[in-house]
Amino acid sequence: MLTGAGFVLEANYEAVAKYVDPFSKGILGILVAYLYRLVTFRAEPASRPD
């Protein structure tokens, strides 16, 4: 089933890419922003009760 869908979509690659490309770039941007947050995040030390 997936192979057949691949053959159909390959024949219309330009049409499919026109719609998928903006979403894939958006997801890539979100992933890069999340990875940046992971790298630069500094946890605050836990406060100890006195």
C-alpha positions as CSV (number, residue, x, y, z in Angstrom):
1,M,0.0,0.0,0.0
2,L,2.7,2.5,0.9
3,T,4.7,1.5,-2.2
4,G,1.7,2.3,-4.4
5,A,1.2,5.6,-2.7
6,G,4.9,6.4,-3.2
7,F,4.6,5.7,-6.9
8,V,1.5,8.0,-7.2
9,L,3.1,10.8,-5.2
10,E,6.4,10.6,-7.1
11,A,4.6,11.2,-10.3
12,N,3.1,14.4,-8.8
13,Y,6.2,15.4,-6.7
14,E,6.0,19.1,-7.6
15,A,2.4,19.4,-6.7
16,V,2.9,17.6,-3.4
17,A,6.1,19.5,-2.5
18,K,4.2,22.8,-3.0
19,Y,1.9,22.0,-0.1
20,V,4.3,20.0,2.1
21,D,7.3,22.3,1.9
22,P,6.0,25.1,4.1
23,F,5.0,22.6,6.8
24,S,8.3,20.8,6.8
25,K,10.2,24.1,7.1
26,G,7.9,25.1,10.0
27,I,8.5,21.8,11.8
28,L,12.3,22.2,11.2
29,G,12.2,25.7,12.7
30,I,10.3,24.5,15.8
31,L,12.8,21.6,16.2
32,V,15.8,24.0,16.0
33,A,14.2,26.4,18.5
34,Y,13.6,23.5,20.9
35,L,17.2,22.2,20.5
36,Y,18.5,25.8,21.2
37,R,16.4,25.9,24.3
38,L,17.7,22.6,25.5
39,V,21.3,23.7,25.0
40,T,20.9,27.1,26.6
41,F,18.6,26.3,29.5
42,R,20.0,26.8,32.9
43,A,18.0,25.2,35.8
44,E,17.7,27.3,38.9
45,P,19.1,25.6,42.0
46,A,16.4,24.1,44.2
47,S,15.7,26.3,47.2
48,R,16.3,24.6,50.5
49,P,13.8,25.1,53.3
50,D,15.4,26.8,56.2
